Amino acid sequence: MQITEQFIKLDTPSTSLVFRRYSELLEIVYYGAKIGDAADYDILSSHKRKYAHSCADDVITANMTFSCYGMGCDRVFSLSLKNHDGGYANKFLFRGARAAEKPIIPGLPSSYGARETLMLVYYDEDYDLELRQYYSVFEDTDAIAVSSAIENRSAHDAVLRSFASCQLDTDGCGYTVFSYTGAWARERYPSVTQLSVGTFEQGTSRGSSSHAVNPFLMLRRPARMGGYLAFNLVYSGDHRERVECTPMHTTRITVGMDDAFLEHLLPSGSVFHSPEAVMLFGEHRADISLQMHRFVNGHIVPPCFLRERPVAVNLWEACGYRFDRGKVLEFADRAAEIGAELLVVDDGWFGRRDDEKTSLGDWTDNVEKTGGLKSLAEEVRSRGLKFGIWIEPEMVSPESELMRRFPQYVLRNPRREPILLRDQCVLDLTQREVWDYVLRCLRDLMELCSPDYIKWDYNRFITDAYHAPTSAGEEFSLRYIKALYALLARFREEYPGLLIESCAAGGGRYDLGMLCFTPQIWTSDMTDPVERIHIQEGTLAGYPQSTLSAHIASEVCQKTGRRTRLRDRFALALEGVFGIEYDLTQCSREELADLKQAVAFYKEHRDLLLYGDMFFAERAEDGEAAVHIIVSRDKTRAVALVFRLRQIFNCEQDKYRLCGLREDAVYRVGIYGSDRTWDVQGKLLLSHGLDLGAYFPKDRSGVFSNEINSLVLFLRQV
C-alpha cells in the first residue's frame, strides 16, 4: 500500500488500484494490470475533471468511489439519504486515507485472510455524517473485498434509502456485460448484453439471491482499453447491480443490496455497514474465473472444508417420497458396492410426509417409514457409508402440527392470508421464538441420527415480507438474512465438522454469503447434460468447482424426457462435488460396474477435480463445443472434459485444443474408457489440439439423444 500527499495505491499480486486526491474529492485514476510504485501518477489523470463542463452536463465527471445527490451528479447514486430536515442532498468531502484492520460486519459474513486493508474516510459536515470505505487485498488472489459504513454523528435521526457496497467509476463506454440469469432448472445461463449509452440493471426483490439473477457480474472493457472487470456480493438476500454508460463516455458500476424496500432508520450515534462486495480486474476472461475461484476457496469457504468431499448417493430422484427402511438399505448395499461414501435420505422421512402438501415444520421421525431413523443411520454406517439427511428448516406446511399450534410463526401481512407457493409458507426467522424453535429442531435431528451431512433446502421465495418498523430500523429482507446467518453460525459452532450442502429448489441461493457457511451448493434440479452444461459453465464463471454439487442422474431425465448416455452424465458430474442421483436398485450388473469405474476415476483424481485451476478452451455459449480443463497448480496433471454440442454430418470438426498447460512440457494423454495413450508436447496441445473424432461414441440406434457427445481426457507430465 502506498499513501502519499496526492496519491493512494493498492496492489494485488497482478493488479493495481490508484486513487488521486483532487481538491476535496478522491478520484480513481487507474485500475488494471499491476504497475510499480512512483512518486507521481499525474499522467493518469492530468486534466481537471471536477467542474469540466457547463451546467447543462454532469458537474462531477471524475471517477468516484461513491456518489450521492447534492454533489452535482445526475447518474446512478450509490448512497441516498433522507436527512433529518427532510432533504436528500448531501456533500461528503474526502478527509483522509490510512491502513486499517479489516472490519467485522455486524450480522453479516465476509471474507477472511486479508493481507492489508485501506480505509477511505469522507465527511458531510452539514449533517455530521461520516462515510468509511474499506478495500482489502490478499496474498494469493487479485480479488479486492470492498465494503462501506456510514455513521450518524449528529443529534438527529436520518433514513438510509440506498447504500451500495461498491462503486467503481471507469472511463469509456461500449462495455459488454456478462450476466448469469435464468429460472428454476435453468439457473445461471450466460447472457451477453452490449451496452453503449444507457443503463444495464439486474437484481431481485424476492428475498434471496434467486434463480433469476445471480449477483456475479462480468464486463469486458472496450477494445481500446482491454481487460475484464468482475463483481460479486457476499450476501444471500435481495441484491441490485447497475452499469451506467453516460453520453460523457464514463461508466459507473454499483453493486449492493436491492434498494426497492430499503428504508433503514439511522438513529443518532448509529452505524450501518453494507454487505461486502468483491471486485476484480483481469487482462483476460480466463483470469476472472481463475482469480474468483482462488478467492472463494481461500477466503470464503471455511478452511476446515477445503478437503475431500464424500461421493454421495441421494435417494430423491429414484424414490421421491416413496421409500421404506428396506429400500434405503438396498440402496446402501448398492452404494457401498460401487464405492460411494455417503448415503443421503432426502425428503419424506418425517411427520406424515408422503407428498409435498404436508408436514414441513414437524421434524419428527416417521418410524413407520424409516423403522427408526437412529438405527437406520447405524445400519447404513455398518456398510462403511456416512449418513446424510435432508431438511427444509425455514419452511412450514399449512397442513402441519406446527402451523396448527403456532400460526403466528408464519411470515405474513397481518391483514391477509399468506400466499402459498409449493404448498408451503415461510417461517419468520426474525421472530426470536421462531429462530429458537428451528435451532431446537436442528439439534433434535443431530441428536436423533448424528448425520455426517445435511442437505439444507429452501424451496420457495418470500412473497409476504411485512415491513413493519423495528427499533433497529432495518427493512425485512436484511433482518431475515441476518437471522438466517445467525442460525447457520450457531449451528456451525455447535457442530463444526458437519458438512452442510445448501439447496434452494436447486440453485436459487447460490452466492458467496451461503458459501461462508455451506461449502457446497446443489447447483440445479436439472440433471440433463444437454441443459446442465450451460448451467455449470455459467456457475463456474464465478464459483469454483469445489462448491458445485453435480450428480449422475438417471438415463431418462425427469424434467426433459431426454435419454442420454451414462458417459455424458458422468463427464458433467466430474466438474463438481461428484455424486449419484440414480436408482441403483434397478441397475444391471453392467451398469453397476460402469458406475463403480466412474466412482473410482473420480476418487483417483478428486483433489485435482475439486481444487485444480479451471480453464475454458471453448465455451458452450458459443454453440459448437465446450472444452473445460482442470489443471493442477504445478501443471503436471490435468483432466480435460470435451463436449461436442453440434453433430455435423461429414465434416472435419473434431480437433480440440487445450489450455492452461505448460508449453515446454510433454504430457501423456489418455481417454477414459480407452487403453490408448499418446505423449504430446504441451505446445501442440495448446496451439493445434487433438484429433478426437475417432474416439467419440458413435450411436445410430436412436435410443439416446445425440445433442451432446463427451470425452474425458486425463493428462500427466512425463
N, C-alpha and C positions, 0 to 999 in steps of 0.2 A: 504494500500500500504506500502510495506517495501522496503527501498532502503539502502543498506549498501555498504561498500567498494568493496565487491566482488559479492554480490547477489542482485537481484531485485525480489520482489514477489508481485503479483497482485491477489486479491481474488474476486470471485463472491460469491453468497450465498452458493454454493455447490462445487465449483471447485477452483483450484489454478493454476497459471501460474508462473513458476520460471525461471529467466534468471541468467546466470553466466557470470561475466566478465572474459574473457580469453585472457590475453595479450591485443591486440588491437582489439579483436573481442568480440561479445556478443553471448553466446550460450543459446538456450532453453534447459534446463535440466529436466524440468518437466511440464506436462500439464495433469491434471487428477482430481480425487476427492480431495476435499479440505483438506489441511494439515495445521498444526499450524505453527506459526512463529518460527524461530530458528536462532541461530547465524551462523550456518554453514550447508550448503546443499551439502557439497563436496561429500558425499557418492552417490549422484545422478549422478555424473559425475567425478569419481576420476581419470580416465585415461586421458592422454593428447592426444587430437584428432586433434589438428590443423595441425600438419605435421606427422601424424601417419603412413603413408605408403610410399612406394617407389614412384619415379616419374612416374612409369607406371600406378599408380592408382590416384584416385581423391585426390588432396592435402588437401582440406578442407573437412573433413567429420563431422565436428561439425554441430550441428543442429542450423541453422542460421535463422534470421528473414527476410533476404533478400539475393539476390545473383546477381552477375554481372560478365561479362567476365573481366579477368585481375586479379582475386584473386585466381587462382588455382582451379577453379571448372569447371567441364565439364558437369554438369547437366543442367536442365531447369533453365533459368535465369528469375528472377522477374523484373530485371532492365537492359535495354540495351540503351546505348547512343552512338551517333556518335559525338566525340569531335571536337573541332574547328580545330584540326590538321589532321582530317580525320581518326584518330584511334578510336578503340572501347574498349580499355582496361581502366578500372577504378579501383581504390583501395580506398574503403570507410572504414575508421577506426572508431571505436567507440569512441565518445567524452564524452558521459555522459547521465544521465537519471534524470528526475525531474517530479514532479507533474505539470500539466498544465491545462489550460482551454480547453474544448473540441472544436476543430476547427469548424468554419463555412466554408464549402467548397464552393468556388465561383461557382455559377451557378448550383449547384447540391444539391438535398435534402440529409438529413442524419437523423439519429435517434436523439431523444431528451430525456432529463431527466436523463443523466448520473450522477452517484454518484461521480466518480472521473476519471481522465484521466492521463495516464502515457505517457510521451513523451521521445522517444529514439532519440539521435542525432548521426549521422555519418558524417564524412567529408573526402572528397578527396582533399588533399592539392595540388596535382599536377595540377588539373584543377579547383580548387576553387569552388567546388560544395558541398552543404550541403543537406543531406538526413534526413528527420524527419519522424518518425513513431509514430502514436498515437494509444493507446489501452484504450478504455473506458469501464467501468463496471457499473452495475446498481444494485439497491437495490433488485429488485424483479425477476430477471431472470439471468440465467448463461450465456447468450449470451455476447460475447465481440465484440464491434464495433472497427474495425481496418481501418485506412487509412494512406496514405503516401503522403509526399510532397517533392519535390526536388527544390532547389533554386540555380540558376546560379549566383554566386557572382563574376564571372570573368568578364573581359572586352570583352570576345568573346562569340559569339552565339554557341549553341550546338543543336543537334537534338535528341529528345527522340524517341526511336524505340519500346520500350515496357516498361510497368510500372504496375506491378500487385499491386492491393490494399492490398493484404495479402499473405504472405508466411508462411507456417508452416512446419518446418522440424521435423521429428519424427523418432523414432527407429523402426527397424523391417521391414519385408516385408510379403507378404501374406495378404494384405488388401482386403476386399470385398467392392466394390464400388456400391452404390445405386444411380442411376441417374433417371431422370424423363423426358422421351422423348416421341415423337410421331409425330403427324401431325394434320391438321385440323380435328376436330371432334374426335380426338384420342389423346388429349393433356395429357402430364404428366403421361403416363403409367409407373409404376415402372419397372425399368430394372436393372438387377444384373450382375456385372462383377467381376470375381475373378482375382485379379492381383498379380502375384508372382514377377517376374523381368520384367520390361518393363514400358511403359507409357500408361496411360489412358488419353485421351483428349476429351473434348467436348466443343462446343461453337457455335456461329452463327456469320455470317457476312452479315445478311440480314436487318440490320438497327433497329431491335427490339429484345427483349429477346426471342421471337419466340414461335411458336407451337412446333418446332422440339426439342429444348433443353432448359429446364428451368435452370436458374443459381443456383438453390438449389441442393446441392450435399451432400451425407452422406456416411461415411465409417465405416465399422466395423473393429476394430483393430484385429490383430492376437490373437488367443485364449490365448497364454501365457501372453499377455498384458491386454486384456479385454477392454471393453468400446467401445464407438462410438464417431466419430467426424462428425461435420456438418459445412457447409459453405453456404453462400448466398451473394448476391451483391445488394446494394441499387442503382440500375441503370437499365434503360429500353432499352438500346441500345445493340450493339454488345458486346458479352462477351466471355470469354475463361477460362476454368477450366482445370488444368492438375494435374495428380497424377503420380509421377515417383518413382518406386521402383528400387533401384540400386543393382548391384551384391554385394555391400558392406553392404547390409541389412540395408539401411536407406531409408526413404521415404520422398519425398518433395511434398507438395500441394501448388499450386499457384492459386489465384482467382483474376480476374480483367477484364478490358476492353479487347476486342479482339485486337490483335496487327497486324492483316493481313494488314491493311491500315494505321496503326499508324505511322505518321512521323511528330511529333509535334515539331515545332520550339521553342527552349528555349532561347529567347534572353537574352543578358546580363542584369542582375538585375531582371529577372522574376522568378516566382514560378509556378510550375504545381502541382496541388493537385489531387490525384486519387479519384474516387468514393469510398464511404465507403463500406467495406465488413463486414460480420458477421461470427464469428467462435464460435463453441460451443462444449463442451465435455459433454457426458452423460454416466453414467455407464450402462444404458440400452437403448434400442431403443426407448422405451416409453418416456424417459427423453428428447430426442431430440425434438419430436413433442410438448411436453408439454412446454418446455422452449422457443422454437421458437414461439409458439402461444402467450405466455405471452409477449415476446419481441415485436412482431408485434402489438398486441393490446395496449401495454403500452408505446411503444416508436417509432412507425412508423405511425400508423393511427392517424390522427388529433384527439385530445381529444374530440372535440365537436361532433364527430360522434360515440363515444362509448355509444350509446343509442339504443333504439329500432329502427329497420328499418321497414318501411311500407311493408305490404303484397301487392305485385304488381300483376296486371293483364296486360299482354302485348299482343297487337293485332297481332304481327308479324306472328307466325306460323299459326294462324287461318285465317288471311286475306292477308298477304303479302302486295302487293301494292293495292289490290282491296278492298277499303272501301270508305265510304262516311260519311257524318255527321250523318245520321240516324243509320248507322251501329255502329259508335262509341258510340252513346248514348244508343243504345240497349245493347252494351257491358257494359256501365256504370251502367245500371239498374241491370244487372245480377251480376256485380262485387259487387255492394252495397248489393244485396240480400244475397250473400254468406259471407259477412263480410270483403271483401277486402278493402284496404285503399288507393290504388293508381292505377290509370289507365294510361297506357303508350301508346301513339300514336307513332308507330315505323316508319320505312322508308316509304316514299311515300307522305308526307304531303306538299311538297314544289315543286316549279318550275313546270315542266311537267313530274314529276317522276311517270311513270306508269310501268317502268321496270328498270333494273339496268344499262341501257345504257346511261342515260341522267340525267342532272340537278344537279349533285353534284357540290357544289360551289354557286348555285343560291338559297340561303336560303330565298326565298320569299314565302309567304303563297299561296298555291294552293286553292284559295277561292272556285273554282268550286267543289273541293273535300271536303274541310273542312266546307264550309259555313261560313268561318271566324274563324280563329284559336282563336282569343281573346274571342269571345262569346262562342265558343265551350268549351274552358277551363272553362269559368264561369258556363256553364251548367253542366259540369262534376262535378265541385266543389259543385254545388247546390244539388247534390245527396250524399254529405258527403264524397266525394273522393278527394284525392290530384290528381294533373295533372302532367303527365310526358311526355317527348318528346325525340325522337331520333335525333341525328345529327352526321355527319361524317366530322368534320371541317378541317381535314388535307388533304382531297382529292378533286379532281375535275374530272368531266366527260368531255371528248373531245367534246361531244355534250352538250354544256352549254354556256350561255351568258358570264360567267366569262372567259372561255377558248377563246372565240372569241375576247373579248375585251383585255385580258391581257395574251396572250400566254407565255409571259416571266415569269409568276408566277410559271410555271411548272418546277419541278426538271428534269433536262436533261443534257446530254452532248451536247454542242452547235453544234457539228458536225453531230448529227444524231437525228432522232425522238425518243422520249421516248418509252419504252416498255409498252404496255397495259397489265394490269392484272385486271381481273374482270371488264373490260371496264372502267378503271379509271386510273388516274395518281396521283402522289403525289405533293402537293403544297410545294414549297421550303420555309419553315418557317425561314430559315436562312437569307432570304431577309427581311429587315425591313418593306418594303411596304406590303409584303405578310402577315407578322405577324400582322401588323396593320389591314389589311383587315379582317383576321379571327377573331380578337378580336372585330371588329365592328359588324361582323355577329352574334357573340355570344351575344353581348349587345343588338342588334336589336331583337334577339329571346327572350331575357328576357323581353324586353320592350313590345313585341307583346303579349305574353301569360303568363308571370310570372310563368314559370314552377317551381314545387317543386322538380323536379328530372329531370336529363338529362342523357341519355344513350349516351356516347361518344364513337363512333365506329372508327375503323381503319382497313379497310378490305383488305389491301394488304401490302406486304413488299416492301422495297426500292430496286430497281434494277438499278437506273440511278444516283447514287451518283457521283457528279462531284468534284473531289478532286483538285480544283484549289487552289493555295496558297492564304492565307489571312494574314493580318497584325498580327493577333493573333497566326497564325501558327497552328491552330487546324485542325485536319482532319474532314471530313464532318460528320461522324456518331455522334461524340461528339458535334459538333456545332448544329446539328439538335436536339439532345436530350436536350441540354441546352435551345434551343429556345422553345421546347415543354414545358419544365418545367417552363420557364419564363411565357409562355402563361397561363398555369394552375395556377401558383401562382398569377398572376394578376387577373384572373377570380375569383379565390377563395377569394382573398382580396376584390373584389368588391361585391361578392355575398356569404358571409361567411356561410350562412345557407343552401345553395343549396346542395342537395345530388347528386353527380355525380357517375355513375357506368361506369367504364371503360370496353370497349369491343374491341377486335381485331380479327374480323372474328371468334368470340368465344374467346378462351383463349390464343391468340397469343402474348399478352403482360401482362402476369400475373407475376408481380415482385414487389419487395419492393419499387422500385422507384415510380411506379404508385400509390402504396398504400399510399404514403406520401400525395397524392392529392385526390385520389378517394378511399374511404374506402371499396368499394366492386367492384368485377370484374365479368363479365359474364364468367362463368367458361368454357363453351364449347357450341358449337351449337348442340352437341349430347345430346339428352334427353331420349334416350332409356335406361332404367335402367340396362339392361344386360351389356351394354357398359359403362354406366355412373358410375357404381360402381368402376371400375378401375381408371377412370379419377378423381373421387372425392377422392378416397383413396390415389392416388399419390399426389394430391394437398394438402390434409390435412396432409401429412407427414411433410410439412414445413410451411404451411399457416393456420391460424385459420379459423374456420367455419364462423366467422363474416365477412370474406372477400369474401366468396364463394357464388355467386348468383346461386340459384337452384330452378327451376320451375317444377311444374307438367305440362307435355305436353299431347298431345292427345293420345288416346288409340293405334292408329297405328302410329309408328314413321315414319316421313317423310324420314329419312335417311336410315333406315334399312328395313322398311316394317314390322317389328316385332310388334305383337299385345301383349300388356301387361296389367295386371290388374291395376286399379287405386291405390290399396293399395301398390303395389310395387313402382309405381311412387311417391306416397306420402311419403313413407319411405325414399327414396333417397333425396327428396326435404327438409326433415326435418334437414339435416345436413348442412344447409347453410342459406342464406337470402332467405326466402321462398316466392314463387310467383307462378303464374299460366300462362301458355302459351297454351291456350286451347280455343276452340270455345264454349264459354259459351252460345252463342245464339242457338246452336244446341243440348244443353243438355236436357235430360229428367228431370222431376221433381225429380226423384230418384237420378240422377247424381248430380243435384244441391244440394240436401240435403246432399249427401256424401261429396261434396266439402265444404259445409258450416260447416260440422262437422270437416273436416280436418283443415280448417282455424281456427276454434275455438280451436282445440287442440294445434295448433302451437302458437296461441296468448297466451294461458294459460301457455305455457312452454317457451315462446320466450326468456326471459332473460337467462335461462339455456341453451337453444339450441345455442344461439349466443355466449355466453361468458363463458360457463362452460368448464371444463377441458375434453379434448377428449382423450380417450384411445382405443386401438385396442386389443381386446382379441383374435381375429382371423382376418386374412387378406385375401382379395380376391386374392391376388397374389399367395397364396398357393393352390387355386383352389377348395377347399372343401366348405368353408363358409366364411362369413365375419361377425364379431360381433364388432360393434362400440358402445361405450358407452360414453355419455356426463354426467359428474358428477359436481354438484355444488362444489364450493371451500370448503364449510364446510361438504361436503359428506353426506348431509341429503336428497338430491334429485338426481335423475338420470333419463335419458331416454336412453334405450338400443335399438339399431337397429340390428336385426338379419336377415342376408341374407343367405338363403340356395342356393348354386350355383350348386350343383350336386344332381340330383334326382335319387337316387339309390333305385331300387325296392327291397322290402322285406329285409331291412337292418336297424338295430338299429343305426341310425346316428344323432338323433335329441336331444342330450344332449349338452347344451351350457353353458360354464362357463363365468362369467363376470369378470371385473377387475376395479380397481380404487375406490372401496368401502371400508368401514371400516369393519374389521373382527369382531369387538366386538359389532356391531350394528345389529338390526333387521329391515328388510325392508319389507314394504307391496308392493307386486309386482302385477301389473295389466297388462292386454294385451289390446291394442287398439282394439275396436270392440267387446270386450267381457266383461261381467259383473263379471267374476270370478277373485278373488284376493287370494293371499297367503301371509302369514307372514313367512319370511325366514331369517335365520341367515346369516349375511354377510360372515362369514367364509365358509358356504356351497355354497353360490353364487360364491365365489372366487375359491374354490378348487374342487367342484364337478359339480355344474351347474344345470340347469333346464332341465327337460324332456319336450320339447315343441312340440313333434311330433304330438300330437292330435290337436294342435292349428293352424298349417299351413293350409291355404285353400287347399282343395282337388278339383281339376278340371280335369275331364277326357273328357270334351266336345270337346277338340281340338280347341276351339275358341282362347285361349290365349297360348302364349309361356310359357312353364314351366321351362325355363332356369334359372329363378330366382324366389324365393319364400320368402317373407319377413314377419316379425312380428315386431311390435313396442311395447316395454315394457316401463312402467313408474313405478318408484320406489320412495318411500318416507319412511324415517326412522320413526319408531313407538316407 
